[in-house]
Amino acid sequence: MRLWIVEAGFPCDTLNVREGDTGILGAVSDATCNSGAGFVLATFASQEDIQAVIDLSAESGEPGIFLVGDLWFVSGEIPEDLQALQAVAGGEVVTAVYPPAGG
């Protein structure tokens, strides 16, 4: 994942990875770049777990923007940055909106 970020033109010398209790609902692991690229990367055991995080974001009143792939997502604040990353990594850019999908 770090290589995706670098290839998309963002600084990321090292990923700071946490496994287990990441603080992200349902995440198996998460990571941030030590150089402040502004992304949070997370991996999940199921797409349903990813959707639960997106739904929670929508309900929070501060909807997030996510690049969602197969069992992973990258969250960020700037849609154009996620689109640049999407060109390298694939996935779908999703904006969490209220009411959440299926709700």
C-alpha positions in Angstrom: 0.0 0.0 0.0 2.9 2.4 0.7 4.0 1.9 -2.9 0.6 2.9 -4.2 0.8 6.2 -2.2 4.3 6.9 -3.5 3.4 6.0 -7.0 0.5 8.4 -6.9 2.9 11.2 -6.0 2.5 11.5 -2.3 5.3 11.4 0.3 5.4 8.2 2.4 8.8 7.1 3.6 7.5 4.5 6.1 4.1 3.1 7.0 3.3 3.1 10.7 1.2 -0.2 11.0 -1.0 -1.3 13.9 -2.6 -4.7 14.1 -5.4 -5.9 16.4 -7.0 -3.1 18.3 -6.6 -0.3 15.7 -9.4 2.0 16.9 -11.2 1.5 13.6 -14.4 -0.5 13.9 -13.8 -4.0 12.5 -10.4 -3.3 11.1 -7.7 -6.0 11.2 -4.9 -3.5 10.7 -4.4 0.1 9.9 -1.5 2.3 8.8 -0.5 5.9 8.4 2.5 7.5 6.6 5.1 8.9 8.8 5.5 11.8 6.4 1.9 13.0 6.7 0.5 12.0 3.4 -2.9 12.5 5.0 -4.2 9.0 4.4 -5.4 6.2 6.8 -5.2 2.8 5.3 -7.1 -0.1 6.8 -7.6 -3.8 6.1 -10.8 -5.8 7.0 -12.0 -9.3 7.2 -15.1 -8.6 5.2 -16.7 -5.9 2.9 -19.5 -5.7 5.4 -17.0 -4.5 8.0 -16.0 -1.7 5.6 -19.6 -0.8 5.0 -20.2 -0.6 8.7 -17.4 2.0 9.0 -18.7 4.0 6.1 -22.2 4.0 7.6 -20.9 5.1 11.0 -19.0 7.9 9.3 -22.2 9.0 7.6 -24.1 9.0 10.9 -21.5 11.0 12.7 -22.4 14.2 10.9 -18.9 14.5 9.5 -19.1 12.2 6.5 -15.8 10.8 5.3 -14.4 10.0 1.9 -13.0 6.5 1.2 -11.2 4.7 -1.5 -12.6 1.2 -1.1 -11.1 -2.0 -2.5 -11.3 -5.7 -1.8 -11.0 -6.0 2.0 -9.2 -2.6 2.3 -9.9 1.1 2.3 -8.0 4.4 2.4 -9.6 7.4 4.0 -8.7 10.9 3.2 -10.1 14.4 3.3 -9.4 15.5 -0.3 -11.4 13.8 -3.1 -8.8 14.6 -5.7 -6.1 12.9 -3.6 -8.1 9.7 -3.4 -8.8 9.9 -7.1 -5.0 10.1 -7.8 -4.5 7.1 -5.5 -7.4 5.3 -7.2 -5.6 5.6 -10.6 -2.8 3.5 -9.1 -4.5 1.2 -6.7 -8.0 0.7 -8.2 -11.0 0.6 -6.0 -14.0 2.9 -5.8 -14.2 6.4 -4.3 -17.1 6.4 -1.8 -18.5 9.4 0.1 -20.3 8.5 3.3 -23.7 10.3 3.2 -26.6 10.3 5.5 -28.8 8.3 5.7 -26.3 5.4 5.2 -26.8 2.8 2.5 -29.5 0.4 3.4 -30.7 2.6 6.3 
